[in-house]
Amino acid sequence: MEVKKMIDYRKEIEDRLATRFDSVVINNQICFDTNNAIIHVDAIPYDDGVHNIVIEYADTLEDAKNNAFEDGNQYYPYDFSSVDDMYFAILKEITM
């Protein structure tokens, strides 16, 4: 999957999360309050040019403001046939 498509996946996932969770911009990043954590969706580039999606977690809004995020699961582009599949996997992770 090309880099642009993964960035598009990230935007699509953020847009869908915004319909379900309260969003706030912290340090120029769109974050979502899941009631369990503050999360941020990121696209991580690797040496082979593939970008993976990762969900980053902060326990509190204050932690998020201090950029104290921890990595959650990574979502590899070749594991999903569509943005829908990736979104539902992410939703399952963040609502557990």
C-alpha positions in Angstrom: 0.0 0.0 0.0 1.4 3.4 -0.9 2.3 6.1 1.6 -0.5 8.4 0.4 -3.1 5.8 0.9 -2.0 5.3 4.6 -2.2 9.0 5.2 -5.7 9.0 3.6 -6.6 6.1 6.0 -5.4 8.1 8.9 -7.6 11.1 7.9 -10.6 8.8 7.3 -10.1 7.1 10.7 -9.8 10.5 12.4 -13.0 11.7 10.7 -14.9 8.6 11.8 -13.6 8.8 15.4 -14.7 12.5 15.5 -18.3 11.3 14.9 -18.1 9.0 17.9 -15.8 10.7 20.4 -15.2 14.3 21.6 -12.2 15.7 19.8 -9.7 18.3 20.9 -6.5 19.7 19.3 -3.6 19.3 21.6 -0.1 20.5 20.5 -1.4 20.7 16.9 -2.6 17.1 17.0 -6.2 15.9 16.8 -7.0 13.9 19.9 -10.1 12.1 21.0 -11.5 11.5 24.5 -12.7 7.9 24.8 -13.6 8.3 28.4 -10.9 5.8 29.2 -8.0 7.7 27.7 -7.0 10.5 25.4 -5.9 9.0 22.0 -4.1 10.2 19.0 -3.9 8.5 15.5 -0.5 8.6 13.9 1.1 7.3 10.7 4.6 5.9 11.4 7.0 5.7 8.5 9.6 2.9 8.3 12.7 2.5 6.2 10.9 0.4 3.6 8.6 3.4 2.9 5.5 1.7 4.4 3.5 3.8 6.9 1.7 2.0 9.6 -1.1 3.4 11.7 -0.6 3.5 15.4 -2.9 4.6 18.2 -1.2 6.6 20.9 -2.7 6.8 24.4 -2.4 9.3 27.3 -4.1 8.6 30.6 -5.2 12.2 31.1 -5.7 15.4 29.3 -2.7 16.8 31.2 -0.5 13.9 30.1 -1.7 14.6 26.5 -0.7 18.2 26.8 2.7 17.1 28.0 3.0 14.8 25.0 3.1 11.8 27.4 1.5 9.4 24.9 2.2 5.6 24.9 1.9 3.5 21.8 -0.9 1.1 21.4 -1.3 -1.4 18.6 0.1 -0.8 15.2 -2.0 -1.4 12.1 -0.1 -2.7 9.2 -1.4 -1.8 5.7 -1.3 -5.3 4.3 -3.4 -6.7 7.2 -6.5 -4.9 6.0 -8.4 -5.0 2.8 -10.1 -1.6 3.4 -10.3 1.4 5.7 -13.5 -0.1 7.1 -11.6 -3.1 8.3 -8.9 -1.0 9.8 -11.4 1.3 11.5 -13.3 -1.5 13.2 -10.1 -3.1 14.4 -9.0 0.3 15.9 -12.5 0.9 17.4 -12.4 -2.5 19.0 -9.0 -1.7 20.6 -10.0 1.7 22.0 -13.3 0.7 23.4 -12.0 -2.4 25.3 
